[in-house]
Amino acid sequence: MLLGCLLACNLSAHADGSGTERFRTLTVETVYPFKQTDFDPPVALAAHKQSADSDPMTTLQRHFAAMRSGDVDAFLSTWTRSARSQLAAQQLAGDAARSAAAQRWSKVLTGREAAVETRVDFGRYVLLAYVLRDSASGQIVVKDTLAFEQEDGAWKLTQALARSPLLSSWNAPNGRVQVAPDALVDGAR
């Protein structure tokens, strides 16, 4: 009887909205084990021997070659089917968009050399961290990481890891990053 009264009293005390609010955090740790290979010196893409998409470096080499030549179809062929259709529909739809892309690529790549600094093997994915250096000054003008996965036996660029902390933070100094849940990042509750 006393327990029933305590429970009823406790419930009624909170039913009127007089409860105490507090903000807390919950940390859920997800561990991404991967193998990292650093190239010293970095591997110049121009010097990499091509072998028909049998490795991610060859795909990256073809990717940049397509961009240098302004060949949008060859550029799209370096991506997985799902990424290719997304790019074609959202960023490369129509002649004007394709022409603008080719002009951007020319601006970014002219007078610059690409080299791969790091390879990260993560399950069925491979990440390649590359730099673009100005040929004249040797200065790094672009530093980025791209993700690859095999599709029909060939390595292709993929968007499958686009929202993964692995793609954006694999090289975090202490190996730890904090990522807010999608609901809070998107502003939805």
C-alpha angles and dihedrals in degrees: 000000000000090000090051091052092048091050093047092047091048092049093048092049090058097037092072092058096251094124121126116258122208134171119230139167131229119207117206113184120211116186120211109196112198142159116242124200117189118200116216107211098024115250110254109225091217089062096046113109111236121233109174102271092311090132136024093247091061090049090050090049091052090045092057092041089056091049092048091052093043091238104153094182092053089047091053091048089065091064131077116261094257094048091043093054091046092050093044092051100039108030109013104039113134135007095279093055092046092049092048090050092051090050091050091049092050091050093049098043105036110109093006134111125211123220132174114231102176141017120202119194112202116169108291092349133082124198121203118198110203140175133210112215127195105247094219102044102023089228118147108244099171130026117180145144126229128195125225135189134176118259120179089346096307129102112243135176111258140197091204091106096040093116096033119112086220092069096045100035110026089119098048107149097240097027093248132104134172117224124186117228114267093248092061095041091053092046093240124126 
